[in-house]
């Protein structure tokens, strides 16, 4: 918080599930970074991060999503499979988002990779 204020930048911390429906198995895909003392640091599930970035669709988000794929952290076919596994009923918790909108954003992103 102090760094945000000193640098006068707006940073909002929210998990991808605040933006898009959770992907099956998210809790098992967090990526270990390092342990310092008694604290371990992890990247949040890269697939969940990419889905939230694709759905938001801002240029910076899409650039980040492409970097996840280019780095090998996210495999396109796995991402598609995980998104297809989201139950229809889950979308009811996201009134500004539909399954169709998510699938269209995903397919546009995947088409752009080719």
C-alpha positions in Angstrom: 0.0 0.0 0.0 2.8 2.4 0.9 4.6 1.9 -2.4 1.3 2.6 -4.3 0.9 5.9 -2.5 4.6 6.9 -2.8 4.5 6.2 -6.6 1.0 7.6 -6.9 -0.2 4.7 -9.0 -3.5 2.9 -9.0 -3.1 -0.8 -8.4 -6.1 -3.0 -7.7 -5.6 -6.4 -6.2 -8.4 -8.8 -7.1 -8.4 -12.4 -8.1 -9.5 -13.3 -11.6 -12.7 -14.9 -10.2 -13.9 -11.3 -9.4 -13.9 -10.7 -13.2 -14.6 -14.1 -14.8 -16.0 -17.5 -13.6 -13.4 -19.7 -11.9 -11.7 -22.4 -14.0 -11.8 -26.0 -12.8 -8.7 -26.8 -10.8 -7.4 -23.3 -10.4 -6.1 -24.0 -6.9 -3.9 -26.7 -8.3 -2.2 -24.5 -10.9 -0.7 -21.7 -8.8 3.0 -21.5 -9.8 5.6 -21.5 -7.0 8.1 -18.6 -7.2 10.2 -18.7 -4.0 10.2 -19.0 -0.2 11.6 -16.2 1.9 11.7 -17.2 5.6 8.3 -18.7 6.4 6.5 -17.1 3.5 6.1 -18.8 0.1 5.2 -16.8 -3.0 3.1 -18.1 -5.9 1.9 -16.8 -9.2 -1.9 -17.1 -9.3 -3.1 -19.7 -11.8 -1.8 -18.5 -15.2 -4.9 -19.9 -17.0 -7.2 -17.9 -14.8 -5.1 -14.8 -15.3 -5.1 -15.2 -19.0 -8.9 -15.7 -19.1 -9.5 -12.5 -17.1 -7.1 -10.6 -19.4 -8.7 -11.9 -22.6 -12.2 -11.1 -21.3 -11.3 -7.6 -20.3 -9.7 -7.2 -23.7 -7.5 -4.1 -23.1 -4.5 -3.9 -25.4 -2.1 -4.3 -22.4 -4.1 -7.3 -21.1 -3.9 -9.0 -24.5 -0.2 -8.3 -24.7 0.2 -9.9 -21.3 -1.9 -12.9 -22.3 0.2 -13.4 -25.4 3.3 -13.4 -23.2 1.9 -16.1 -21.0 1.4 -18.3 -24.1 4.8 -17.4 -25.6 6.5 -18.3 -22.3 4.8 -21.7 -22.2 3.0 -21.0 -19.0 -0.3 -21.4 -20.8 -1.1 -23.9 -23.5 -3.9 -22.7 -25.9 -5.6 -26.1 -26.1 -5.7 -26.4 -22.3 -7.1 -22.9 -21.9 -9.9 -23.7 -24.4 -10.7 -27.0 -22.6 -10.8 -25.3 -19.2 -13.1 -22.5 -20.4 -15.4 -25.1 -22.0 -15.7 -26.9 -18.6 -17.1 -23.8 -16.8 -20.7 -24.8 -16.0 -23.4 -22.6 -17.5 -25.0 -22.0 -14.1 -21.7 -20.3 -13.0 -22.3 -17.4 -15.4 -25.4 -16.4 -13.4 -23.0 -14.9 -10.8 -21.5 -12.6 -13.5 -24.5 -10.5 -14.8 -22.3 -8.5 -17.2 -20.8 -11.6 -18.7 -22.2 -14.4 -20.8 -20.8 -17.8 -21.9 -21.0 -16.5 -25.5 -19.0 -13.4 -24.7 -16.3 -15.4 -23.0 -16.1 -18.0 -25.8 -16.0 -15.2 -28.5 -13.2 -13.4 -26.6 -11.3 -16.7 -26.2 -11.7 -17.6 -29.9 -10.6 -14.2 -31.1 -7.5 -14.4 -28.8 -6.7 -17.9 -30.0 -7.2 -16.9 -33.7 -4.8 -14.0 -33.1 -2.1 -16.5 -32.0 -2.0 -18.2 -35.4 
